[in-house]
Amino acid sequence: MAGGLLRRKPIATADGAGVALARTLSWPHLLALGVGAIVGTGILTLIGVGADRAGPAVLLSFVAAGAICACAALCYAEMASAIPISGSAYAYSYAVLGEAIAWVVGWSLILEYSLVVSTVAVGWSGYAVAFLKGMGIAVPKSLAAGPALGGVLNLPAVAIIAVVAGMLMLGTRESARVNAALVALKIATLALFVAVALPRFDVVNLHPFAPFGFGSVAGADGVKRGVMGAAAIVFFAFYGFDAISTAAEETKRPERDLAIGIVGSMLACTVIYLLVGAAAIGAVPFARLGASPEPLALILRELGRPGVATLVAAAAAVALPTVLLAFLYGQSRIFLALARDGFLPAGLARVSARGVPVRITAVTATLVAAIAALVPLDVIASLANAGTLAAFIAVAASVLVMRRRDPAMPRPFRVPAAWVVAPAAILGCAYLFTSLQAVTQQAFLGWNLIGLAIYLLYARRRAVMA
């Protein structure tokens, strides 16, 4: 049994299962995919949640989360260029750390990607409903929120997931082109917000700067507040670059383009976040942000610019689906890798004549639509972060193991100061995990106990490597 738990999949640049994905993507597509995935609900919606938990010091929360993500992104770039196959952190763990750890990572990625798509869909719904209200169209609360928020189901969230899934089924190249156009629109929208809000920056809004301290302390309601408590939530705003690594088998020159997409998208998004965050926090008192599902539009209305607010809400409603597209795409490729390795039914790994895994995309969309319809935003985002942190730790550990095990392995991209950067990623992610709410940690543990039971009782014997 121990041998089965520790067996590793041979490193290869192509899967031997006979499932061919069309290589249609180049580095501009990957860069747009990364920016589209990273810049989304985290800055458009969760900045309000972060401000509620850290006050104006949420700016430091963004810096802390961004620094940890930057270290993880460098590790992803090395592993993606060295092992350019679908599966992301799951595939790297299978090749480096062993099957049991790979299963836990893959199971965590299922949690991450499913919940990210659901979170973004719920965030999109908030902006879409606000935009429709501005146009004189009122969406009943029963159809705009899940049961926890007094509704029945979040119908707009379900609808947008269906639209994006349909787009992905048409083809990867076509989806990438639409994504690039929507990313350009999203960047233009944020630039408009900064142009309007930043001149209204008032230093008074920065006091008190850190009303809940700089650590992570649980209040009477169980919510952890403080700079690092907020960092554990706004961390959600930075990841998304890992979705790029799932495109390895559909990239024309993966040994070059994956690293450009991963590192380039992180650099671009860090600059964007610093500008938008400073403009938002300096424009209005932080307490006003936490209660709004569309905080940037709220700020613009507070500044007496309702027309611009409506425009931002409309652009967010149009452009947020880029995050859905990137993560729904990534989730389907994670499922595809699991199916090809025998952990899921092999029939799910079939692709269409256009080289698109239609079946797995449809299954993924159905799963995340159910979550988005019923669960509130902050609960989903917090639990999604737990799955991501586990994957990031595994990738950083894989870098260190391979540096020691096979130092001569071809690495088109190498992490600079790897023995500093990779441990920093591991320790930073571990600390952020401890900063999550206790209920989130417990739910993540429960999810992985279920996953381990499925692996030991079902998946381990069905593995192709067996």
N, C-alpha and C positions, 0 to 999 in steps of 0.2 A: 504493500500500500504506500509506503514511504516513497518508493521509486516513482509511483504514479504521481504523487503529490509534487515531487521535485523535478519531473521530467521537463526538458526544455525543447522548444520547437527550433529546428535548425534555422539560422538566419539566412534569408533568401530575399532577393529583390522582386520575386514574383511568386504568387501562390500556385501550388500545383493542383488545385482543385478543378481546373478547367473553366473557371468563371472569369471571363475577360471583360474588364471595364474599359470603356473608350477613353483614350488619352487625349483630352481636348483642352486642358487648362495650362496656362503659362503664368509667370510670376505676377503680371498685373491682375489676373483673375484672382490669384491667391491673396494678393494684397487687399483687393476690394472685399474678398470673402472675410478676411481677418478684421478689417475696419468695420465691415458691416455687422460682424458678430460681436465685436467688442463695444462699439458705440451704439448703445441701445437703451434698454430699460434701466441699466445701471445709472446712467447720467440723466435720462429723461424722467425717471420715476423714483428710483431708489435714493436719489440725493435727498429727498424729503425724509425718508426713513432714517438715513444716516444722520441728518441734522437733528432729528428727534432724539437720537441716541448719543450724540456727541456735542451738539451745539455747533457754533462756528468752527470748532476744532475738527469737524468732519473733513476739513481741508487736509489736516494731518493724517486722518484716516485714509484718505485717498493716496497720500504719499506713501504711507506704510504698506498698504495693500499693493500699490503699484510696484514698489521696490521688490516685494516678495514675488510678485508675478513676473517681473523682469528676469529674476534669477531662474524661475521655472521655465520661462520662454526660451532662454538660452539653452537649457537642458533639452527641451523639446526639439530645438533646431538641430542639435547634434544627433539625437537619436533618429529624427525623421530623415535626415540626410544619409545616415549610415544604414538604416533599415527602412527603406521607402516602400512600405506595404500598408494596406488598409488596416485599421484597427487601433491606431494611435497608441495610447499608454498601455492598452491591453496587449497589443502585439509586441511591444518592446518588453513588457514584463514576461510574456511567454517565452521570448527568446533569451532573456537574461536571468530572470529571477525564479522561474519555475511555474508549473501549471497551476498549482493551488493559489499562489499569489496573483497570477494572471487572471484567474477566475474572479477573485475578490475585486481586482481592479476593473475588470470588465463589468462586473455586477454594479460597482460604484459608478462607472461611466453610464450605464443604463439609467441609474438614478439621476446623475448630473444632467445628461442631455434631455431626458424626458421632462424633468422639472424646469430646466431652463426654458425650453419651448413653451411650457405651460405658463411660466412666470411672464415671459414676454407677451404671450397672448393676452394675459390678464391686464398687463400694463398697456398694451395696445387698445384694449377695450375701453380703459379709462379715458384715453385721449379721444378715441373715436366717438364715444358717447357724449363727451364734452363738446366736440366739434359739431355733432348733429344737433345738440341742444342750442348751440349758437346759431344754427341754421333754421331753428324753429321746429326741429323734429325731436320729440321726447321719446326715449327708449324706456319702457317700464322697468322699474327696479327689479322686478321679478325675473326679467330676462337679461339683466345687465350685471348680476352678482350671484355668487353661489350662496348656499344655505347659511354659511357662517356669517354672512353680511346682510342677512335678511331677504335674500332673493331665492329663486328656485334654481336657475342655472345661468351661466354667463354665455349667452348665445353669441354675442360678437366674437368672443375668444374662440369658440368652436368654429365659427364661420371662417375666420382668417387662417386657422390651421388647415382647414379643408382647401382653401384657395392656394396656399403655399405648397401643400402636398401635391396638388394637381399640377402646379408649375414644375416641381421636381420630376414628376413622372413623364413630363414631355421631353426632358433631356437635360444633361448637365451643362452643356455649352449654352443653351438657351437661357437656363436659369442664371448662369454666371453673367450673361449680358444684362439681364433685367436687374440683377443684384448690383452691378456696377453703376447703373443709372440711378438707382434708388440711394446708393451710398453717396453719390454726388449731391443728391437732393438733401440728404440728412446733414451733410457737412455744411451746406449752404444755410440750412435752417439754424444750426447751432451758431454759425457766424453771425447771422442776423440777430439772434438772441444776445450774443456778447456785445454786438455793436450798440444795441439799445440799452442793455442793463449795466454794462461796465462803467459808462459815464455817470451812472447814478450810484456808484459805490460810496457807501457811507461807513466810515470806520466805527461809528456808534454801534452798528449792527454786529460788530465783532466782540462786543462785551456783554456778558462775561464770555471769554473765549472758550474755556473748557469747563462748563458748569458741572459736568459729571466726572471730571478727572481724566487722567491719561491712560488708565488701565482698562480693566473690564470687570465691572462689579454688578452683580445681579440685584435688582430692586425687589420690592415687595411683590410686583407682578411677574417676577421671574425673568424679565427682560434684562439682558446685560447691556449696561450703558458705559460710556467712556470712549476715549479715542480708539482703543483696540477693540472694544465691543462693537463699535460702529464699523471698524475696519473689517471685521469678520463678515459683515453684511455687504458693505460696498466693494469688498473683494469680488463680488459678483459682477461688478462693473468692468473689471479688467480682463477676466478670462474670456476666451473665445478664440484665441490664437490656436488652442489645441484642436479646434475644428479643422484648421488648415491641414494638420498632419493626417487627418482621415482621408484627404484627397490624394494621397501619395500615388495610388495606382491609376489615377486619372490625370496626372501631371506629366507634361511632355518631358521636362528635364528635372526630375525630383531631386537629384543630387545638388542642384543649384537653387531651384525655384522655391523649394519648401523653406529653406533658411531665410531667403529674402522675404517671403510672405510673413513668416512668424515674427522675425525681429523687426521688420519694417512696420508692420501693423501695430506692434507694441509701442514703438517710438512715436508714431503719428498720434496714437490715441492718448498717450501720456500728455502731450502738448495740448490736445483738445480738452482733456479733462481739467487740467490746471486752469485754463482760461474760463471754461464754463463754470467750474466750481467757484472760482473767485468772484465772477460776475453774479452768480446766484446768491451766495452767502452775504455779499456786501450790499445787495440791493434791498433786502427786506429782513425783518427779524426772523431768526431761525425757527421760532415756534410756529410761524405761519406755514412753514413748508411741510411739516410732518403730517398734517391733516389732509393733504391734497393728493389725489391720484395722478395729477398732471401739474407738478410744482413749477415748471418753467413757464407754462401758460399763466398760472396763478401770479407769478412774479410780474409778468408783463401787464396783467390787469391791474395789479397793485400800483404799478408805475403810470397808470393812466393811458396804456396803449392797448385797448381791447382789440383793435383791428389786427395788430401784430400778434396778439395772443391767439386769436382765431387762426391766423395763418400758421403759427407754430404748431398748434394743435392739429391742424389739417396735415401739415408736412410730416409730423410725427406719426400720424395715423397711416400715411402713405409709406413712410420710410422705415418704420419699426419692423415691418415684415422681413427686412434684410437679416435681422437676427434670427427670426424664425427659420428663414431659408438656410442659413449657415448651420444652425444646430440640428434642425430636422434632417438636413443632409448628413451631418456628422453622425447623428444617432443611427440612421439607416445603415451607414457604413460600419458602425460598431456591431450592429446586429448581423450584418453580412459576414463580418470576420468570425463572429461566434458561430454562425451557422456553417461556414466553410470548415471550421475546426471540429464540427460535430456536436457542439454544445447546444445548438438549437436545431429544429427540423431542417434537413437539407433542402427541402422544397422552397424554403424562404430565401435561399441564396441564388435562386434563378434570376437571370436578368433578361430584359426585353431585347428585341432586335436592335434597339438603339444603344445597347450597353448600359441600361438603367435598371437597378434592382427595384422593380415596381411593387412586387409583393411586400417586401420588407418595409418599403416606404409607407404603404397603405396601413400595415399593422402598426407601425410607429405612430402615424398620425392619429389613428383611432385611440391608442393608449393615452397620448398626451392631451387629446381633446377632452377626454373624460376627466383628467386631472384639472385642466384649466376651467372646465365648466363648474367645478364644485369647490375648489380650495382657494382660500385668500392668498394675496400676493406675498406678504412677509413670511408666511409659513413655508411656502414653496421655495422662495429664494434662499432662506436659511438652510433648508435641507439640501438643496442643490449644491450649496457651497461645501457641505460636508463631503459629498461624493467627489467633487473636484479636488479638494485638498488631498484626499487619499491618492488620487491619480497623479497629482503633481509630485507627491513624495516618492511614489514608485518610479517615476521617470528620472528624477534626480538621483535616486539610488542606483538606477540602471546605468547612468553615466559613470558613476564611481566604480561599480562592479566591472564594467567593460574596460575602463581605463586600467584596472589592475589585471583582469583576466586576459585581455587581448589588446595590449597597447598598440600593436601594429595594424589593427583593423582599419581599413580605409574610412576616414571621416572627412567628407567634403567640407563640413563645418565643425569647428572645434570650440567648445566652451572656453573662453579665456579664464585663466585662474580657476580651473575646474574644481580643485580641492578646497576652494573658498566659496565659489558660487553655488555649487551643488549642495554642500552642507547648509549654506544660508537658506536655500530654498526649502530643504527638509525641515530645519528648525523653525523657520518662519511659518511654514504651513502647519506644523504641529502646534505652534503657539496660537495661530488663528483658530485652529480646531478647538482648543481649550477655551477660546473666547466666545464660541457659539453657545446658545442657550442649552441648558441641561436637557430639555425635552428634545432638542434637535440631535444632540449627541446620542441620546437613548434611542431615538427613532432610527438613526444611522446604524447603530449597533444591532438593533432588531432586524433591519433590512439585510444586513450582512450575515446574520445568523440564519435567516431564511435562505439566503443565497448559498451559504456553505452546506446547508442541509440538501438543497437541490443538487449541488455539485457532488456530494458524497453518495447520494442515493440514486442519482440519475445521470448527470452529465459526465462524470469521470469515466464511467464505463463506455459511454458513447463517443468519447473523444477520438478523433482520427489518429492521434498519436498513440492511442492505446493498442 
